[in-house]
Amino acid sequence: MRNFGSTLLKILATLIAVLAVAFIVLLIVISVKEYKPEDWEQLEVASCASPEEVILPGDNLKILTWNVGCGTLGDNADFFMDYGKMVYTADVQRVGENMGGIIDSLDDIQPDIMLLQETDINSSRSYGVNERDLISTAFPAYDNTFAYNFNVAYIPYPIPPIGRVQSGLTTLSRYPISSAERIQLPCPFKWPVRCLNLKRCLSVSRIPVEGTDKQLVIVNLHLEAYDDGVGKAAQTRMLADFLQTEAAAGNYVIAGGDFNQRFSYTDASAYPEYEGKWHCGILDEVEFGQHLDFCQDPSFPTCRSLDKPLVGADRDTFQYYVIDGFIVSDNIEVISVETIDNQFKYTDHNPVVLEVSLKP
């Protein structure tokens, strides 16, 4: 009996040692493989727009922002990070259906400029589907750029593990983009969690305004969702500084995306936040100064909770948010902003469309 006990202790000690070594190896691998972008990087522009398409002072533009949810977050989905259960939220057929519906919606709206978030290009969760290619192929006369927001070789949790994630911000423009850049935002996470997390950024596209020395500066963004609020605040301050600098230079500036925040003057009282759900932040418009205008449309929610699937749920008491929208410089006249009610069929966000005119 004593020998049996001694053998069992040796087996347990060996098992603990093996697990400890495996954990150390994992930490080394994720540290070596960590995506470490520079603070500023030039982005490649896929130049497909006609050079005859130019923007003039006084022109009207239609701009869309839409978080496409990796092609996996349709109305059937919940997600474990939002108090749901699922990790893989769609099979490959449903990814195709979601992306087809998203592309059809974009085609119906026909924006001049599209700001898309959570576009996967080679992720396990979306079965390696290159969603940027699908969308750019559907709009062959648009310039397009891509900026990584999430680039991890393998995420080993939960069960089943998330696996590989390559995802980011896709911008399309029917006007030629003269240059584009990726600007790194503050990351609130420490090592080793940082190695497996998003590295959020601003994707900036610059379009000349014909007959002037000004540029139309388009900023595509997706700010922090799952931190304690400190990271989101730091990212918002950096965004404000960038927009103020560009506006002070006389440029036309439009920032659009998923802020994961409601603008402070947006009346979202129709969408109360319930206990036990994900809570959005509030972006204080005062912190952005006097020369920027804020555009959200609460006529319909721009985002739904992923704590449970929408299919079969009571839609009247579901958790909704208004967290997508635009910030524009005051040399731009806002004609309208509209949330398009797509019933969250293909993604957990609705598209938001802004119509503006560039003041001469």
Backbone hydrogen bonds, N-H to C=O, Kabsch-Sander energy under -0.5 kcal/mol:
donor,donor_aa,acceptor,acceptor_aa,energy
5,G,1,M,-2.4
6,S,2,R,-2.2
7,T,3,N,-2.5
8,L,4,F,-2.5
9,L,5,G,-2.1
10,K,6,S,-1.9
11,I,7,T,-2.3
12,L,8,L,-2.5
13,A,9,L,-2.6
14,T,10,K,-2.5
15,L,11,I,-2.6
16,I,12,L,-2.6
17,A,13,A,-2.2
18,V,14,T,-2.6
19,L,15,L,-2.5
20,A,16,I,-2.5
21,V,17,A,-2.6
22,A,18,V,-2.7
23,F,19,L,-2.4
24,I,20,A,-2.3
25,V,21,V,-2.7
26,L,22,A,-2.4
27,L,23,F,-2.3
28,I,24,I,-2.3
29,V,25,V,-2.7
30,I,26,L,-2.8
31,S,27,L,-1.7
32,V,28,I,-2.5
33,K,29,V,-2.5
34,E,31,S,-0.6
36,K,34,E,-0.6
41,E,182,R,-2.2
43,L,180,A,-2.5
46,A,44,E,-0.6
46,A,144,N,-2.9
47,S,45,V,-1.1
48,C,46,A,-0.9
53,E,50,S,-1.8
54,V,52,E,-1.0
55,I,208,P,-0.6
58,G,358,L,-2.5
59,D,56,L,-2.2
61,L,356,V,-2.6
63,I,61,L,-0.5
63,I,354,L,-3.2
64,L,113,I,-2.6
65,T,352,V,-2.4
66,W,115,L,-2.5
68,V,66,W,-0.8
68,V,117,Q,-2.2
70,C,118,E,-2.0
71,G,68,V,-1.8
72,T,69,G,-2.3
73,L,69,G,-1.0
75,D,345,K,-1.7
77,A,74,G,-1.8
79,F,306,L,-2.7
80,F,86,M,-2.4
82,D,79,F,-1.7
83,Y,80,F,-1.1
84,G,79,F,-2.4
89,T,87,V,-0.8
95,V,91,D,-2.2
96,G,92,V,-1.8
97,E,93,Q,-2.1
98,N,94,R,-3.0
99,M,95,V,-2.7
100,G,96,G,-2.3
101,G,97,E,-2.4
102,I,98,N,-2.4
103,I,99,M,-2.5
104,D,100,G,-2.3
105,S,101,G,-2.1
106,L,102,I,-2.4
107,D,103,I,-2.3
108,D,104,D,-2.0
109,I,105,S,-2.1
110,Q,106,L,-2.6
112,D,62,K,-2.6
113,I,62,K,-1.6
114,M,172,L,-2.7
115,L,64,L,-2.9
116,L,114,M,-0.6
116,L,170,T,-2.9
117,Q,66,W,-1.9
119,T,168,G,-2.4
120,D,118,E,-0.8
121,I,166,Q,-2.9
122,N,166,Q,-1.4
124,S,164,R,-2.6
125,R,164,R,-0.6
126,S,123,S,-0.7
127,Y,124,S,-1.7
128,G,123,S,-2.9
129,V,126,S,-1.7
131,E,120,D,-2.5
131,E,129,V,-1.2
132,R,120,D,-0.7
134,L,130,N,-1.8
135,I,131,E,-2.3
136,S,132,R,-2.9
137,T,133,D,-2.4
138,A,134,L,-1.4
139,F,135,I,-1.0
142,Y,139,F,-1.5
143,D,173,S,-2.9
144,N,46,A,-1.5
145,T,171,T,-2.1
147,A,169,L,-2.1
149,N,167,S,-2.3
150,F,167,S,-2.1
152,V,165,V,-2.6
155,I,163,G,-1.5
162,I,157,Y,-2.3
163,G,155,I,-2.4
165,V,152,V,-2.5
167,S,150,F,-3.0
168,G,119,T,-1.3
169,L,147,A,-2.6
170,T,116,L,-2.3
171,T,145,T,-1.9
172,L,114,M,-2.2
173,S,143,D,-2.4
174,R,112,D,-2.4
178,S,176,P,-0.6
178,S,206,R,-2.3
179,S,206,R,-1.1
181,E,204,V,-2.5
182,R,41,E,-3.4
183,I,181,E,-0.5
183,I,202,L,-2.7
184,Q,39,D,-2.4
184,Q,182,R,-0.5
185,L,200,R,-2.4
193,V,190,K,-0.5
194,R,190,K,-2.4
195,C,192,P,-1.1
196,L,192,P,-0.6
196,L,193,V,-1.4
197,N,194,R,-1.4
199,K,149,N,-1.9
200,R,198,L,-0.5
202,L,183,I,-2.5
203,S,220,N,-2.6
204,V,181,E,-2.9
204,V,202,L,-0.7
205,S,203,S,-0.5
205,S,218,I,-2.9
206,R,179,S,-2.8
207,I,216,L,-2.2
209,V,214,K,-1.8
210,E,55,I,-2.7
210,E,208,P,-0.7
212,T,209,V,-1.6
216,L,207,I,-3.4
217,V,215,Q,-0.8
217,V,252,Y,-3.6
218,I,205,S,-3.0
218,I,216,L,-0.7
219,V,217,V,-0.5
219,V,254,I,-2.7
220,N,203,S,-2.9
220,N,218,I,-0.5
221,L,256,G,-1.6
222,H,201,C,-0.6
223,L,258,D,-2.0
233,A,229,G,-2.0
234,A,230,V,-2.2
235,Q,231,G,-2.6
236,T,232,K,-2.3
237,R,233,A,-2.2
238,M,234,A,-2.0
239,L,235,Q,-2.2
240,A,236,T,-2.5
241,D,237,R,-2.3
242,F,238,M,-2.2
243,L,239,L,-2.7
244,Q,240,A,-2.5
245,T,241,D,-2.1
246,E,242,F,-2.3
247,A,243,L,-2.5
248,A,244,Q,-2.4
249,A,245,T,-1.2
250,G,247,A,-1.7
251,N,246,E,-1.7
252,Y,215,Q,-2.3
253,V,251,N,-0.5
254,I,217,V,-2.7
255,A,327,I,-3.1
256,G,219,V,-2.9
257,G,325,G,-1.9
258,D,221,L,-1.6
259,F,257,G,-0.8
259,F,323,I,-2.1
260,N,323,I,-0.6
261,Q,323,I,-0.7
262,R,281,G,-2.6
264,S,283,L,-2.4
266,T,263,F,-2.0
268,A,266,T,-1.2
271,Y,268,A,-2.2
274,Y,272,P,-0.5
277,K,274,Y,-1.2
281,G,260,N,-1.8
283,L,262,R,-2.6
284,D,282,I,-0.6
285,E,283,L,-0.8
287,E,284,D,-1.2
288,F,285,E,-1.8
289,G,286,V,-1.6
293,D,328,V,-3.7
295,C,326,F,-3.0
300,F,297,D,-0.7
302,T,321,Y,-1.9
303,C,321,Y,-1.7
304,R,348,D,-2.1
305,S,319,Q,-2.5
310,L,75,D,-1.3
311,V,75,D,-2.3
313,A,310,L,-1.9
315,R,313,A,-1.0
317,T,314,D,-0.9
318,F,315,R,-0.6
320,Y,318,F,-0.6
321,Y,303,C,-2.4
325,G,257,G,-1.8
326,F,295,C,-2.3
327,I,255,A,-2.6
328,V,293,D,-2.6
329,S,253,V,-2.2
330,D,291,H,-1.8
332,I,329,S,-1.4
333,E,357,S,-3.0
334,V,332,I,-0.5
335,I,333,E,-0.7
335,I,355,E,-2.7
336,S,355,E,-1.8
338,E,353,V,-2.6
340,I,338,E,-0.6
340,I,351,P,-2.7
341,D,339,T,-0.6
342,N,340,I,-1.3
345,K,342,N,-1.6
350,N,302,T,-2.3
352,V,65,T,-2.4
353,V,338,E,-3.1
354,L,63,I,-3.4
355,E,336,S,-2.9
356,V,61,L,-2.4
357,S,333,E,-2.3
358,L,59,D,-2.1
359,K,331,N,-1.9
359,K,357,S,-0.6
